[in-house]
């Protein structure tokens, strides 16, 4: 049914409110074959990603567990009118059905 | 010299720019006996905490490693004029000298 394999469930968190991504996490885990979902974010969206994971875990997918959290840095192209590329922090939260 | 034991080095990240907390991390690790530092933040400061850890790791304390990251939720008292308590996300990043 699903085109994705169970380990390719990645949710990219952006500037929308956390509940948008909570829905994404809950939907991803709704497939019985899905055992792992990864939530990725950069910059200010890092807080939104943590919020979404916490809301999903506490309110909706009780059998979900955080199995790994990794942080890192990515180089982004310069903003218009600037000459230096920017470094931006990233987070990757791996969730597992327990 | 230090009043704190080596495992009680906790840095609370708030609303200041990341560099303020980078300085805190670098200073904490400057004690030869310090093997572990924990960086804690809530809400929007979560991004600042990740930024500070990443800057410290990349630019200043190369032998530093992220040994553990935990996320959670805390209940905060209601804002003035509101009646409901608020849930706020938290992060705890444990750093080790490698």
N, CA and C atoms of all chains as a GROMACS GRO file, in nm:
protein
  588
    1UNK      N    1   0.083  -0.120   0.000
    1UNK     CA    2   0.000   0.000   0.000
    1UNK      C    3   0.087   0.126   0.000
    2UNK      N    4   0.180   0.130   0.096
    2UNK     CA    5   0.266   0.248   0.105
    2UNK      C    6   0.382   0.236   0.006
    3UNK      N    7   0.418   0.351  -0.051
    3UNK     CA    8   0.530   0.351  -0.144
    3UNK      C    9   0.663   0.350  -0.068
    4UNK      N   10   0.657   0.400   0.056
    4UNK     CA   11   0.780   0.410   0.134
    4UNK      C   12   0.806   0.284   0.213
    5UNK      N   13   0.930   0.249   0.230
    5UNK     CA   14   0.963   0.139   0.319
    5UNK      C   15   0.953   0.191   0.462
    6UNK      N   16   0.946   0.098   0.557
    6UNK     CA   17   0.919   0.139   0.694
    6UNK      C   18   1.030   0.226   0.754
    7UNK      N   19   1.149   0.223   0.697
    7UNK     CA   20   1.254   0.305   0.756
    7UNK      C   21   1.281   0.434   0.679
    8UNK      N   22   1.190   0.472   0.590
    8UNK     CA   23   1.210   0.597   0.518
    8UNK      C   24   1.105   0.701   0.556
    9UNK      N   25   1.049   0.689   0.676
    9UNK     CA   26   0.950   0.785   0.720
    9UNK      C   27   1.019   0.905   0.784
   10UNK      N   28   1.035   1.010   0.705
   10UNK     CA   29   1.102   1.129   0.755
   10UNK      C   30   1.005   1.246   0.752
   11UNK      N   31   0.994   1.318   0.863
   11UNK     CA   32   0.909   1.436   0.870
   11UNK      C   33   0.997   1.558   0.886
   12UNK      N   34   0.987   1.650   0.791
   12UNK     CA   35   1.065   1.773   0.798
   12UNK      C   36   0.982   1.881   0.864
   13UNK      N   37   1.032   1.936   0.973
   13UNK     CA   38   0.960   2.037   1.048
   13UNK      C   39   1.004   2.176   1.001
   14UNK      N   40   0.904   2.259   0.970
   14UNK     CA   41   0.932   2.395   0.923
   14UNK      C   42   0.866   2.498   1.012
   15UNK      N   43   0.802   2.598   0.949
   15UNK     CA   44   0.753   2.711   1.026
   15UNK      C   45   0.607   2.705   1.068
   16UNK      N   46   0.542   2.593   1.036
   16UNK     CA   47   0.402   2.583   1.077
   16UNK      C   48   0.393   2.554   1.228
   17UNK      N   49   0.273   2.566   1.285
   17UNK     CA   50   0.258   2.535   1.428
   17UNK      C   51   0.284   2.387   1.455
   18UNK      N   52   0.327   2.354   1.577
   18UNK     CA   53   0.363   2.216   1.611
   18UNK      C   54   0.255   2.114   1.575
   19UNK      N   55   0.127   2.149   1.592
   19UNK     CA   56   0.020   2.051   1.568
   19UNK      C   57   0.020   1.995   1.426
   20UNK      N   58   0.065   2.075   1.330
   20UNK     CA   59   0.076   2.026   1.193
   20UNK      C   60   0.168   1.905   1.185
   21UNK      N   61   0.278   1.913   1.259
   21UNK     CA   62   0.377   1.805   1.254
   21UNK      C   63   0.338   1.689   1.345
   22UNK      N   64   0.262   1.720   1.451
   22UNK     CA   65   0.206   1.613   1.536
   22UNK      C   66   0.121   1.522   1.448
   23UNK      N   67   0.038   1.583   1.367
   23UNK     CA   68  -0.047   1.509   1.275
   23UNK      C   69   0.037   1.421   1.183
   24UNK      N   70   0.147   1.476   1.133
   24UNK     CA   71   0.238   1.400   1.047
   24UNK      C   72   0.295   1.279   1.118
   25UNK      N   73   0.335   1.298   1.244
   25UNK     CA   74   0.394   1.188   1.321
   25UNK      C   75   0.288   1.080   1.347
   26UNK      N   76   0.169   1.124   1.390
   26UNK     CA   77   0.062   1.028   1.420
   26UNK      C   78   0.024   0.950   1.295
   27UNK      N   79   0.013   1.022   1.181
   27UNK     CA   80  -0.022   0.957   1.055
   27UNK      C   81   0.086   0.856   1.015
   28UNK      N   82   0.212   0.895   1.030
   28UNK     CA   83   0.322   0.806   0.992
   28UNK      C   84   0.317   0.677   1.073
   29UNK      N   85   0.287   0.689   1.202
   29UNK     CA   86   0.283   0.570   1.287
   29UNK      C   87   0.154   0.489   1.271
   30UNK      N   88   0.057   0.546   1.197
   30UNK     CA   89  -0.070   0.475   1.184
   30UNK      C   90  -0.058   0.350   1.096
   31UNK      N   91   0.044   0.346   1.012
   31UNK     CA   92   0.068   0.225   0.935
   31UNK      C   93   0.122   0.117   1.027
   32UNK      N   94   0.058   0.001   1.027
   32UNK     CA   95   0.096  -0.104   1.122
   32UNK      C   96   0.240  -0.150   1.100
   33UNK      N   97   0.287  -0.137   0.976
   33UNK     CA   98   0.422  -0.186   0.945
   33UNK      C   99   0.530  -0.084   0.980
   34UNK      N  100   0.487   0.039   1.016
   34UNK     CA  101   0.585   0.145   1.044
   34UNK      C  102   0.638   0.133   1.186
   35UNK      N  103   0.769   0.112   1.197
   35UNK     CA  104   0.829   0.092   1.328
   35UNK      C  105   0.913   0.214   1.368
   36UNK      N  106   0.951   0.296   1.269
   36UNK     CA  107   1.044   0.404   1.298
   36UNK      C  108   1.009   0.528   1.215
   37UNK      N  109   1.010   0.644   1.280
   37UNK     CA  110   0.984   0.772   1.214
   37UNK      C  111   1.094   0.870   1.257
   38UNK      N  112   1.148   0.945   1.162
   38UNK     CA  113   1.251   1.043   1.196
   38UNK      C  114   1.198   1.184   1.173
   39UNK      N  115   1.217   1.270   1.272
   39UNK     CA  116   1.173   1.409   1.264
   39UNK      C  117   1.297   1.495   1.251
   40UNK      N  118   1.303   1.577   1.143
   40UNK     CA  119   1.420   1.660   1.119
   40UNK      C  120   1.383   1.808   1.118
   41UNK      N  121   1.472   1.892   1.170
   41UNK     CA  122   1.448   2.036   1.171
   41UNK      C  123   1.579   2.112   1.175
   42UNK      N  124   1.574   2.239   1.132
   42UNK     CA  125   1.691   2.326   1.146
   42UNK      C  126   1.649   2.460   1.204
   43UNK      N  127   1.748   2.528   1.262
   43UNK     CA  128   1.726   2.664   1.314
   43UNK      C  129   1.612   2.670   1.413
   44UNK      N  130   1.532   2.778   1.403
   44UNK     CA  131   1.423   2.799   1.500
   44UNK      C  132   1.321   2.685   1.501
   45UNK      N  133   1.314   2.608   1.392
   45UNK     CA  134   1.219   2.497   1.387
   45UNK      C  135   1.258   2.383   1.480
   46UNK      N  136   1.379   2.388   1.537
   46UNK     CA  137   1.423   2.284   1.630
   46UNK      C  138   1.327   2.276   1.749
   47UNK      N  139   1.290   2.392   1.802
   47UNK     CA  140   1.195   2.394   1.915
   47UNK      C  141   1.060   2.336   1.873
   48UNK      N  142   1.013   2.371   1.753
   48UNK     CA  143   0.886   2.317   1.703
   48UNK      C  144   0.893   2.165   1.692
   49UNK      N  145   1.007   2.114   1.648
   49UNK     CA  146   1.024   1.969   1.634
   49UNK      C  147   1.013   1.900   1.770
   50UNK      N  148   1.079   1.957   1.870
   50UNK     CA  149   1.074   1.900   2.006
   50UNK      C  150   0.931   1.907   2.058
   51UNK      N  151   0.864   2.022   2.039
   51UNK     CA  152   0.724   2.037   2.080
   51UNK      C  153   0.636   1.930   2.015
   52UNK      N  154   0.651   1.912   1.883
   52UNK     CA  155   0.567   1.817   1.810
   52UNK      C  156   0.588   1.674   1.861
   53UNK      N  157   0.714   1.637   1.883
   53UNK     CA  158   0.744   1.502   1.933
   53UNK      C  159   0.684   1.483   2.072
   54UNK      N  160   0.700   1.584   2.157
   54UNK     CA  161   0.649   1.573   2.294
   54UNK      C  162   0.496   1.564   2.297
   55UNK      N  163   0.429   1.644   2.215
   55UNK     CA  164   0.283   1.639   2.210
   55UNK      C  165   0.237   1.504   2.156
   56UNK      N  166   0.302   1.457   2.050
   56UNK     CA  167   0.264   1.328   1.991
   56UNK      C  168   0.281   1.215   2.093
   57UNK      N  169   0.392   1.218   2.162
   57UNK     CA  170   0.425   1.112   2.259
   57UNK      C  171   0.329   1.113   2.378
   58UNK      N  172   0.297   1.234   2.428
   58UNK     CA  173   0.216   1.242   2.550
   58UNK      C  174   0.067   1.222   2.523
   59UNK      N  175   0.021   1.274   2.408
   59UNK     CA  176  -0.123   1.274   2.386
   59UNK      C  177  -0.174   1.170   2.290
   60UNK      N  178  -0.092   1.132   2.192
   60UNK     CA  179  -0.146   1.051   2.083
   60UNK      C  180  -0.086   0.913   2.063
   61UNK      N  181   0.044   0.902   2.064
   61UNK     CA  182   0.106   0.772   2.035
   61UNK      C  183   0.183   0.727   2.158
   62UNK      N  184   0.110   0.676   2.256
   62UNK     CA  185   0.170   0.645   2.387
   62UNK      C  186   0.279   0.538   2.377
   63UNK      N  187   0.269   0.452   2.276
   63UNK     CA  188   0.368   0.344   2.264
   63UNK      C  189   0.493   0.389   2.188
   64UNK      N  190   0.500   0.519   2.161
   64UNK     CA  191   0.614   0.574   2.087
   64UNK      C  192   0.726   0.612   2.184
   65UNK      N  193   0.850   0.585   2.142
   65UNK     CA  194   0.965   0.620   2.225
   65UNK      C  195   1.069   0.693   2.142
   66UNK      N  196   1.138   0.787   2.205
   66UNK     CA  197   1.251   0.852   2.139
   66UNK      C  198   1.368   0.756   2.147
   67UNK      N  199   1.417   0.710   2.031
   67UNK     CA  200   1.526   0.613   2.037
   67UNK      C  201   1.662   0.679   2.017
   68UNK      N  202   1.663   0.795   1.949
   68UNK     CA  203   1.791   0.863   1.930
   68UNK      C  204   1.768   1.011   1.898
   69UNK      N  205   1.854   1.097   1.950
   69UNK     CA  206   1.851   1.238   1.911
   69UNK      C  207   1.992   1.278   1.872
   70UNK      N  208   2.006   1.335   1.752
   70UNK     CA  209   2.136   1.382   1.706
   70UNK      C  210   2.126   1.529   1.671
   71UNK      N  211   2.230   1.606   1.707
   71UNK     CA  212   2.236   1.745   1.664
   71UNK      C  213   2.356   1.764   1.573
   72UNK      N  214   2.350   1.868   1.491
   72UNK     CA  215   2.459   1.892   1.398
   72UNK      C  216   2.455   2.034   1.344
   73UNK      N  217   2.539   2.059   1.244
   73UNK     CA  218   2.546   2.192   1.183
   73UNK      C  219   2.546   2.177   1.033
   74UNK      N  220   2.471   2.261   0.964
   74UNK     CA  221   2.471   2.261   0.817
   74UNK      C  222   2.510   2.398   0.766
   75UNK      N  223   2.578   2.400   0.653
   75UNK     CA  224   2.613   2.527   0.592
   75UNK      C  225   2.502   2.566   0.495
   76UNK      N  226   2.452   2.689   0.511
   76UNK     CA  227   2.344   2.736   0.424
   76UNK      C  228   2.399   2.846   0.334
   77UNK      N  229   2.343   2.858   0.212
   77UNK     CA  230   2.389   2.967   0.125
   77UNK      C  231   2.361   3.103   0.188
   78UNK      N  232   2.442   3.205   0.154
   78UNK     CA  233   2.423   3.337   0.213
   78UNK      C  234   2.284   3.394   0.182
   79UNK      N  235   2.232   3.478   0.272
   79UNK     CA  236   2.107   3.549   0.246
   79UNK      C  237   2.132   3.651   0.136
   80UNK      N  238   2.025   3.691   0.070
   80UNK     CA  239   2.037   3.793  -0.034
   80UNK      C  240   2.105   3.918   0.022
   81UNK      N  241   2.206   3.968  -0.046
   81UNK     CA  242   2.274   4.088   0.000
   81UNK      C  243   2.387   4.062   0.098
   82UNK      N  244   2.402   3.935   0.138
   82UNK     CA  245   2.514   3.900   0.226
   82UNK      C  246   2.612   3.815   0.149
   83UNK      N  247   2.738   3.815   0.196
   83UNK     CA  248   2.836   3.740   0.119
   83UNK      C  249   2.880   3.609   0.187
   84UNK      N  250   2.859   3.601   0.318
   84UNK     CA  251   2.904   3.480   0.387
   84UNK      C  252   2.794   3.375   0.399
   85UNK      N  253   2.833   3.250   0.382
   85UNK     CA  254   2.736   3.144   0.407
   85UNK      C  255   2.712   3.137   0.557
   86UNK      N  256   2.595   3.085   0.592
   86UNK     CA  257   2.557   3.080   0.733
   86UNK      C  258   2.562   2.938   0.783
   87UNK      N  259   2.596   2.923   0.911
   87UNK     CA  260   2.591   2.792   0.975
   87UNK      C  261   2.459   2.783   1.049
   88UNK      N  262   2.393   2.672   1.033
   88UNK     CA  263   2.264   2.656   1.099
   88UNK      C  264   2.262   2.521   1.173
   89UNK      N  265   2.208   2.524   1.294
   89UNK     CA  266   2.201   2.400   1.372
   89UNK      C  267   2.088   2.311   1.324
   90UNK      N  268   2.107   2.181   1.340
   90UNK     CA  269   2.005   2.084   1.298
   90UNK      C  270   1.976   1.985   1.412
   91UNK      N  271   1.860   1.926   1.405
   91UNK     CA  272   1.828   1.818   1.499
   91UNK      C  273   1.760   1.706   1.422
   92UNK      N  274   1.784   1.584   1.469
   92UNK     CA  275   1.724   1.467   1.408
   92UNK      C  276   1.676   1.377   1.521
   93UNK      N  277   1.545   1.362   1.534
   93UNK     CA  278   1.488   1.284   1.644
   93UNK      C  279   1.429   1.155   1.586
   94UNK      N  280   1.483   1.042   1.627
   94UNK     CA  281   1.434   0.914   1.577
   94UNK      C  282   1.335   0.855   1.678
   95UNK      N  283   1.218   0.821   1.627
   95UNK     CA  284   1.110   0.769   1.711
   95UNK      C  285   1.085   0.623   1.677
   96UNK      N  286   1.060   0.544   1.779
   96UNK     CA  287   1.033   0.402   1.756
   96UNK      C  288   0.907   0.362   1.828
   97UNK      N  289   0.834   0.269   1.767
   97UNK     CA  290   0.722   0.209   1.835
   97UNK      C  291   0.778   0.111   1.936
   98UNK      N  292   0.739   0.125   2.061
   98UNK     CA  293   0.803   0.040   2.164
   98UNK      C  294   0.723  -0.089   2.184
   99UNK      N  295   3.964   2.409   4.448
   99UNK     CA  296   3.938   2.543   4.397
   99UNK      C  297   3.790   2.562   4.367
  100UNK      N  298   3.735   2.470   4.289
  100UNK     CA  299   3.595   2.482   4.253
  100UNK      C  300   3.506   2.427   4.364
  101UNK      N  301   3.393   2.495   4.384
  101UNK     CA  302   3.301   2.448   4.487
  101UNK      C  303   3.219   2.330   4.436
  102UNK      N  304   3.205   2.323   4.303
  102UNK     CA  305   3.121   2.220   4.245
  102UNK      C  306   3.200   2.093   4.218
  103UNK      N  307   3.134   1.980   4.232
  103UNK     CA  308   3.198   1.855   4.192
  103UNK      C  309   3.191   1.847   4.039
  104UNK      N  310   3.270   1.757   3.982
  104UNK     CA  311   3.285   1.754   3.837
  104UNK      C  312   3.155   1.717   3.765
  105UNK      N  313   3.061   1.652   3.836
  105UNK     CA  314   2.939   1.614   3.766
  105UNK      C  315   2.821   1.707   3.795
  106UNK      N  316   2.847   1.822   3.852
  106UNK     CA  317   2.738   1.915   3.878
  106UNK      C  318   2.749   2.041   3.794
  107UNK      N  319   2.816   2.030   3.679
  107UNK     CA  320   2.830   2.145   3.592
  107UNK      C  321   2.708   2.156   3.501
  108UNK      N  322   2.615   2.242   3.540
  108UNK     CA  323   2.493   2.258   3.462
  108UNK      C  324   2.485   2.402   3.412
  109UNK      N  325   2.459   2.416   3.282
  109UNK     CA  326   2.443   2.549   3.223
  109UNK      C  327   2.299   2.565   3.179
  110UNK      N  328   2.231   2.665   3.234
  110UNK     CA  329   2.093   2.691   3.197
  110UNK      C  330   2.090   2.794   3.085
  111UNK      N  331   2.033   2.758   2.972
  111UNK     CA  332   2.028   2.848   2.857
  111UNK      C  333   1.898   2.926   2.858
  112UNK      N  334   1.908   3.058   2.846
  112UNK     CA  335   1.790   3.145   2.846
  112UNK      C  336   1.782   3.227   2.719
  113UNK      N  337   1.752   3.355   2.734
  113UNK     CA  338   1.721   3.438   2.617
  113UNK      C  339   1.838   3.516   2.560
  114UNK      N  340   1.956   3.498   2.617
  114UNK     CA  341   2.071   3.571   2.563
  114UNK      C  342   2.118   3.506   2.433
  115UNK      N  343   2.205   3.575   2.359
  115UNK     CA  344   2.256   3.514   2.234
  115UNK      C  345   2.340   3.390   2.265
  116UNK      N  346   2.350   3.298   2.167
  116UNK     CA  347   2.421   3.172   2.189
  116UNK      C  348   2.562   3.189   2.244
  117UNK      N  349   2.635   3.294   2.198
  117UNK     CA  350   2.775   3.309   2.238
  117UNK      C  351   2.792   3.320   2.390
  118UNK      N  352   2.693   3.377   2.458
  118UNK     CA  353   2.698   3.385   2.604
  118UNK      C  354   2.711   3.247   2.666
  119UNK      N  355   2.637   3.152   2.609
  119UNK     CA  356   2.636   3.017   2.666
  119UNK      C  357   2.755   2.936   2.615
  120UNK      N  358   2.806   2.969   2.495
  120UNK     CA  359   2.929   2.907   2.446
  120UNK      C  360   3.040   2.935   2.547
  121UNK      N  361   3.048   3.060   2.590
  121UNK     CA  362   3.148   3.100   2.689
  121UNK      C  363   3.132   3.018   2.817
  122UNK      N  364   3.008   2.997   2.858
  122UNK     CA  365   2.981   2.917   2.977
  122UNK      C  366   3.030   2.773   2.962
  123UNK      N  367   3.005   2.716   2.843
  123UNK     CA  368   3.048   2.577   2.818
  123UNK      C  369   3.200   2.568   2.818
  124UNK      N  370   3.265   2.662   2.745
  124UNK     CA  371   3.411   2.662   2.735
  124UNK      C  372   3.473   2.679   2.873
  125UNK      N  373   3.416   2.771   2.951
  125UNK     CA  374   3.468   2.796   3.086
  125UNK      C  375   3.452   2.672   3.174
  126UNK      N  376   3.335   2.608   3.163
  126UNK     CA  377   3.309   2.488   3.244
  126UNK      C  378   3.411   2.379   3.214
  127UNK      N  379   3.445   2.363   3.086
  127UNK     CA  380   3.539   2.258   3.047
  127UNK      C  381   3.685   2.298   3.073
  128UNK      N  382   3.707   2.424   3.107
  128UNK     CA  383   3.845   2.468   3.126
  128UNK      C  384   3.907   2.410   3.252
  129UNK      N  385   3.823   2.368   3.347
  129UNK     CA  386   3.877   2.300   3.464
  129UNK      C  387   3.922   2.161   3.424
  130UNK      N  388   4.046   2.127   3.454
  130UNK     CA  389   4.103   2.000   3.408
  130UNK      C  390   4.026   1.881   3.464
  131UNK      N  391   3.967   1.901   3.580
  131UNK     CA  392   3.896   1.789   3.645
  131UNK      C  393   3.753   1.771   3.592
  132UNK      N  394   3.708   1.868   3.509
  132UNK     CA  395   3.570   1.861   3.460
  132UNK      C  396   3.560   1.769   3.339
  133UNK      N  397   3.480   1.664   3.354
  133UNK     CA  398   3.468   1.564   3.248
  133UNK      C  399   3.331   1.573   3.181
  134UNK      N  400   3.235   1.634   3.250
  134UNK     CA  401   3.098   1.635   3.199
  134UNK      C  402   3.029   1.767   3.229
  135UNK      N  403   2.959   1.820   3.128
  135UNK     CA  404   2.884   1.945   3.143
  135UNK      C  405   2.744   1.921   3.085
  136UNK      N  406   2.641   1.967   3.153
  136UNK     CA  407   2.504   1.949   3.103
  136UNK      C  408   2.444   2.085   3.069
  137UNK      N  409   2.388   2.094   2.950
  137UNK     CA  410   2.325   2.218   2.903
  137UNK      C  411   2.174   2.196   2.903
  138UNK      N  412   2.101   2.283   2.975
  138UNK     CA  413   1.956   2.267   2.985
  138UNK      C  414   1.883   2.389   2.930
  139UNK      N  415   1.770   2.366   2.866
  139UNK     CA  416   1.691   2.477   2.812
  139UNK      C  417   1.545   2.436   2.801
  140UNK      N  418   1.457   2.537   2.796
  140UNK     CA  419   1.316   2.512   2.769
  140UNK      C  420   1.263   2.609   2.664
  141UNK      N  421   1.154   2.565   2.600
  141UNK     CA  422   1.086   2.652   2.502
  141UNK      C  423   1.180   2.698   2.392
  142UNK      N  424   1.165   2.825   2.351
  142UNK     CA  425   1.244   2.878   2.240
  142UNK      C  426   1.394   2.871   2.265
  143UNK      N  427   1.435   2.865   2.391
  143UNK     CA  428   1.578   2.858   2.421
  143UNK      C  429   1.640   2.725   2.379
  144UNK      N  430   1.557   2.627   2.343
  144UNK     CA  431   1.608   2.497   2.297
  144UNK      C  432   1.699   2.515   2.176
  145UNK      N  433   1.655   2.598   2.081
  145UNK     CA  434   1.738   2.625   1.963
  145UNK      C  435   1.870   2.692   2.003
  146UNK      N  436   1.863   2.786   2.096
  146UNK     CA  437   1.984   2.854   2.143
  146UNK      C  438   2.080   2.754   2.207
  147UNK      N  439   2.026   2.659   2.282
  147UNK     CA  440   2.109   2.558   2.347
  147UNK      C  441   2.182   2.473   2.243
  148UNK      N  442   2.109   2.430   2.138
  148UNK     CA  443   2.172   2.350   2.032
  148UNK      C  444   2.278   2.434   1.960
  149UNK      N  445   2.246   2.560   1.931
  149UNK     CA  446   2.343   2.650   1.867
  149UNK      C  447   2.471   2.661   1.953
  150UNK      N  448   2.453   2.684   2.082
  150UNK     CA  449   2.568   2.704   2.171
  150UNK      C  450   2.656   2.579   2.176
  151UNK      N  451   2.593   2.463   2.186
  151UNK     CA  452   2.668   2.337   2.191
  151UNK      C  453   2.744   2.317   2.060
  152UNK      N  454   2.677   2.343   1.948
  152UNK     CA  455   2.740   2.323   1.818
  152UNK      C  456   2.859   2.419   1.797
  153UNK      N  457   2.841   2.544   1.836
  153UNK     CA  458   2.951   2.642   1.822
  153UNK      C  459   3.068   2.602   1.912
  154UNK      N  460   3.037   2.564   2.036
  154UNK     CA  461   3.144   2.525   2.130
  154UNK      C  462   3.221   2.404   2.077
  155UNK      N  463   3.148   2.307   2.026
  155UNK     CA  464   3.209   2.184   1.977
  155UNK      C  465   3.294   2.207   1.853
  156UNK      N  466   3.244   2.290   1.761
  156UNK     CA  467   3.314   2.310   1.635
  156UNK      C  468   3.431   2.405   1.645
  157UNK      N  469   3.416   2.510   1.727
  157UNK     CA  470   3.517   2.614   1.727
  157UNK      C  471   3.611   2.613   1.847
  158UNK      N  472   3.563   2.566   1.961
  158UNK     CA  473   3.641   2.589   2.082
  158UNK      C  474   3.688   2.464   2.156
  159UNK      N  475   3.600   2.368   2.177
  159UNK     CA  476   3.638   2.252   2.259
  159UNK      C  477   3.628   2.128   2.171
  160UNK      N  478   3.730   2.110   2.086
  160UNK     CA  479   3.725   2.005   1.984
  160UNK      C  480   3.716   1.865   2.045
  161UNK      N  481   3.766   1.850   2.166
  161UNK     CA  482   3.766   1.716   2.228
  161UNK      C  483   3.634   1.687   2.301
  162UNK      N  484   3.538   1.778   2.283
  162UNK     CA  485   3.408   1.763   2.349
  162UNK      C  486   3.314   1.679   2.262
  163UNK      N  487   3.237   1.593   2.327
  163UNK     CA  488   3.141   1.509   2.254
  163UNK      C  489   3.004   1.516   2.320
  164UNK      N  490   2.900   1.510   2.239
  164UNK     CA  491   2.765   1.500   2.294
  164UNK      C  492   2.746   1.355   2.337
  165UNK      N  493   2.725   1.332   2.466
  165UNK     CA  494   2.712   1.193   2.510
  165UNK      C  495   2.566   1.152   2.524
  166UNK      N  496   2.477   1.250   2.547
  166UNK     CA  497   2.336   1.216   2.560
  166UNK      C  498   2.249   1.339   2.536
  167UNK      N  499   2.135   1.320   2.470
  167UNK     CA  500   2.037   1.427   2.457
  167UNK      C  501   1.902   1.373   2.500
  168UNK      N  502   1.838   1.442   2.592
  168UNK     CA  503   1.705   1.401   2.636
  168UNK      C  504   1.607   1.516   2.617
  169UNK      N  505   1.486   1.485   2.573
  169UNK     CA  506   1.382   1.587   2.564
  169UNK      C  507   1.269   1.549   2.659
  170UNK      N  508   1.191   1.649   2.699
  170UNK     CA  509   1.083   1.624   2.792
  170UNK      C  510   0.982   1.738   2.793
  171UNK      N  511   0.891   1.733   2.887
  171UNK     CA  512   0.787   1.836   2.899
  171UNK      C  513   0.776   1.877   3.045
  172UNK      N  514   0.766   2.007   3.070
  172UNK     CA  515   0.745   2.057   3.206
  172UNK      C  516   0.618   2.139   3.210
  173UNK      N  517   0.553   2.134   3.326
  173UNK     CA  518   0.433   2.214   3.344
  173UNK      C  519   0.474   2.347   3.405
  174UNK      N  520   0.431   2.456   3.340
  174UNK     CA  521   0.464   2.590   3.389
  174UNK      C  522   0.338   2.656   3.444
  175UNK      N  523   0.352   2.744   3.543
  175UNK     CA  524   0.234   2.815   3.593
  175UNK      C  525   0.171   2.900   3.484
  176UNK      N  526   0.040   2.925   3.491
  176UNK     CA  527  -0.028   3.004   3.388
  176UNK      C  528   0.030   3.145   3.378
  177UNK      N  529   0.024   3.201   3.259
  177UNK     CA  530   0.062   3.342   3.240
  177UNK      C  531  -0.040   3.431   3.310
  178UNK      N  532   0.001   3.551   3.342
  178UNK     CA  533  -0.091   3.645   3.406
  178UNK      C  534  -0.216   3.663   3.319
  179UNK      N  535  -0.333   3.652   3.381
  179UNK     CA  536  -0.457   3.670   3.306
  179UNK      C  537  -0.508   3.542   3.242
  180UNK      N  538  -0.425   3.435   3.248
  180UNK     CA  539  -0.471   3.307   3.195
  180UNK      C  540  -0.496   3.212   3.310
  181UNK      N  541  -0.580   3.111   3.286
  181UNK     CA  542  -0.611   3.021   3.397
  181UNK      C  543  -0.545   2.884   3.385
  182UNK      N  544  -0.507   2.846   3.264
  182UNK     CA  545  -0.449   2.713   3.247
  182UNK      C  546  -0.297   2.715   3.257
  183UNK      N  547  -0.242   2.613   3.320
  183UNK     CA  548  -0.098   2.600   3.321
  183UNK      C  549  -0.054   2.560   3.180
  184UNK      N  550   0.072   2.592   3.150
  184UNK     CA  551   0.122   2.565   3.015
  184UNK      C  552   0.221   2.450   3.018
  185UNK      N  553   0.223   2.375   2.909
  185UNK     CA  554   0.324   2.271   2.894
  185UNK      C  555   0.436   2.329   2.810
  186UNK      N  556   0.558   2.306   2.854
  186UNK     CA  557   0.671   2.359   2.779
  186UNK      C  558   0.773   2.247   2.757
  187UNK      N  559   0.829   2.242   2.635
  187UNK     CA  560   0.927   2.138   2.604
  187UNK      C  561   1.062   2.174   2.665
  188UNK      N  562   1.137   2.069   2.698
  188UNK     CA  563   1.271   2.089   2.755
  188UNK      C  564   1.373   2.005   2.680
  189UNK      N  565   1.499   2.047   2.691
  189UNK     CA  566   1.608   1.965   2.636
  189UNK      C  567   1.722   1.963   2.737
  190UNK      N  568   1.792   1.853   2.739
  190UNK     CA  569   1.906   1.837   2.828
  190UNK      C  570   2.017   1.771   2.746
  191UNK      N  571   2.123   1.846   2.722
  191UNK     CA  572   2.233   1.794   2.639
  191UNK      C  573   2.354   1.770   2.729
  192UNK      N  574   2.397   1.645   2.736
  192UNK     CA  575   2.512   1.610   2.820
  192UNK      C  576   2.637   1.604   2.733
  193UNK      N  577   2.738   1.678   2.775
  193UNK     CA  578   2.863   1.686   2.699
  193UNK      C  579   2.975   1.621   2.778
  194UNK      N  580   3.060   1.549   2.706
  194UNK     CA  581   3.172   1.483   2.772
  194UNK      C  582   3.302   1.516   2.702
  195UNK      N  583   3.406   1.526   2.781
  195UNK     CA  584   3.538   1.538   2.724
  195UNK      C  585   3.575   1.400   2.672
  196UNK      N  586   3.613   1.392   2.545
  196UNK     CA  587   3.638   1.259   2.488
  196UNK      C  588   3.785   1.220   2.500
   0.00000   0.00000   0.00000
